[in-house]
Amino acid sequence: RREPLSLINLKKKNEETGEEELASRLGHCKAKATRHIFLIRHSQYNLDGRADKDRTLTPLGREQAELTGHRLASLGLKFDQIIHSSMTRATETTEIISKHLPGVKTISTDLLREGAPIEPDPPVSHWKPEAVQYYEDGARIEAAFRNFIHRADAKQEEDSYEIFVCHANVIRYIVCRALQFPPEGWLRMSLNNGSITHLVIRPNGRVALRTLGDTGFMPPEKITRT
């Protein structure tokens, strides 16, 4: 519902000016700017923690976040904001990354928390969550996609650069949905800790994937997928 024509009440079309007025109104609803979305997977964390608060970053995970933050800063882009999952590992990753991007505001959200987005196809034997999880998590992760991944608002004049720090399942699902690929294939992709995935959303709504799970900026011995 972000196509310009869907933003106009056609019933209010002026009968006298006709198509000329419609074109004018469409012009006011068309996006002009490009959105750059950087999806960052959290760094390595303590898998032994029972509760979320105990699943803190490992020493290596903190190093990974430093490397990711340094990489983002080196791009020389004017980042608008960092939106991150409210889970501990994503929050701690954001805190480290944000030190490299002073002045960029951070926003926490529950929408980006890890979960089971949709039953994968083909299925896998090592990961079989309860069916109810797909209904609970899937609706939330789909809401995150619809809320954050869309063309720029018509009022936005300049291109924007936004960072989202979240989780592998969320990122993989978002990539499939953004590219209009079957979302059931999300589990066929693999993402390293601290990796950078770059989506570009053009004013006409078309999406391009610039990078998927990039960790080329990390030394090989620092790369993990936990």
N, C-alpha and C positions, 0 to 999 in steps of 0.2 A: 504493500500500500504506500509505496514511496514514489511510484511512477507519477510524474507531474499531472497527468490527466486524472488520476484517481484523487488528487487533492482539490479538485475543482467541483463545485456543485453545478452540474450541467443544467439543472432545472432553472437556475437563475440566469441563464444565458439571455442576453438582450436580443430581442427579435430584430431590431433595426440594424445594429452593427454586426450581428452574426459572427462569421468566422474571424473577422478582424479583432473583435473583442476577445474571442476565445484564445487567439494567438497571443494577445497581450497578457492575458491572465496566465497562460501557460508559461510565458517568459518569466513571470514572477515566482513560479513554483519550481523552475529548473535549477538543479544544483550547478554551481560554477567551479567548485573546488574539488580537489582530489584528497581522499583520506588514506594515510599510510598507517597500517595497523601492525604493530610489532608484538607478536605473541611469544612470551618468554616462559619456558618451563622452569619451575622451581629447581633449586640445586639439590644435591644429594642430602638425604636426611636420615635420622635415626629410625630404622625400621622396627626396632624392638619396643618403641613407645606404644603403650596401650591406648592412651587417650591422645587426642590431637595436640594438646599442650606439651606432651612429652616427645612428640615427633619433631624435634628441633634439628637444625642443620648440623651436619658433621663438620669437623675441621676442613675436610676436603670440599664439602658443600659450600663453606664460606669462601674458600679460595675460588671456587667456580663462579660464585656470585660476583666476586671482585673482578674476575676476568670478563664476565658478561657486562658488568657496569662499565668497565674500561672500554670494551668494544663499542657499546652504544654511544658513549661519549665521543669516541674517536670518529664517529660518522659525521660529526659536525652539524647535526640537525637540531632545529629548535623544537624540542618535544613539548607538547601541550600539557600532558598529564600522564600519570601512572595509575592505572586501575588494577587492583590486585585482589585475589581470593583472600577471604578472611581466615583461611587455615594457616596454622603456625609456620609451616615450611615456606609458604608463599609470602607471608608477611615478612619473615626474616630475610628472604631473598630480596624483597623490595627495599627493605631498610638499607641493605648493603649497596644495591644498585643505585639508589637515590643519592647516596653520598657522591657518586660520580656525576650526578645531574642536579647540581644545586639550583634551587628555585623552582623546580618542577613539582607541582602539587601531587600528593598521593591520595587515592580514594580506595577504601576497602568495601568489598561487596560479597554477600553470601552467594550471589548468583553464579560466581565463578568457582565455587568449591568443587572438589573432585567428586566423581560419581560414575554411574553406569548410564551413559547417554541413550543407547539403543542396543538391542541384542545384535551382536556382531554376526556377519555372514561372510565366510564360513565360520561356524562356531569353533571355539578352542576348548581343549579339555582342562587346561590349568586354571581357567578363570570362569567360574559360573556363579554369579551373584544370584540372590533370590529374585524371582520374577518381579516382586513388588518394587524392587530397587529401580528397575527400568522406568516404572511409572512415576516414581517420586523424583528420582534424579533426572530422568529424561525430560520431564516437563520443565524443570528448573534450568537445565543446560540449554534447552531450546529457547527458553525465555532470554537467557544470556545472549544467545546468538542474535535473536531479533532485536534486543535492546541495544547491542553494541556494534553489530556488523551490518552496516547499511551505508548508502551514499550520503554525502555531506548534506547538511541542511541548506536550503536555498539562500539563507541569510549569510552563510559562511563565505567570506570573500577570498581567503588565502588557504593554500593547502595545509593540512594538519598532520601531525606526527604523534601518534598515541601508543603507549606501551601498556600491555596487559600481562600481568604476571599471574600465571595460574598453573594448570596441571595437564598432563599428557592426554588423558581421555577427553578433556574439554577442548584442547587445542585441535586434536585430530578430528573430532566431530565438527568443530567450527570450520575447519579447512574443507571438509567434504561438503558441508552445507553451502559455504560461500562459493565454491566452484561448481555447485549444482551436480555433484557426483552422488551416487547412492550412499546415504549416510551409514548404511549397514557395513560399509567397507572400512570404517574408521580404524579398526584394530589391525589392519594390514600395514599401517605405517608405524614407524618406531621413532621416538624422540629422545635425545640425550638430555641429561640434566643441564640446566642453564642454557639450553639451545635457543636460537632466535629463528622464528618463523615470520616472514614479512608478506603481508597481504596488501594489495593496492586496490582501492575502490574508486573507479572513475566517476565523473559527474553523471554519466549515462547509466550507471549502475553495474557496469561490467567489472569483473574482479580478475586480477592477475596474481599469481603466486610467485613472488620474487625469490624467496628462499624458504626451504622447509627444514627445520631442525638443524640449522647451521651451528657447528661448534668448531669450525676450522680455525678459530682464533685461540683455541685452547691447546696446550701441549697434549700429545696423545695419552700420556700417563694420568692426566687429570680428567679424562672423559669417562663418564659412567652413565648408566641408564636405570638406576634403581628408583 
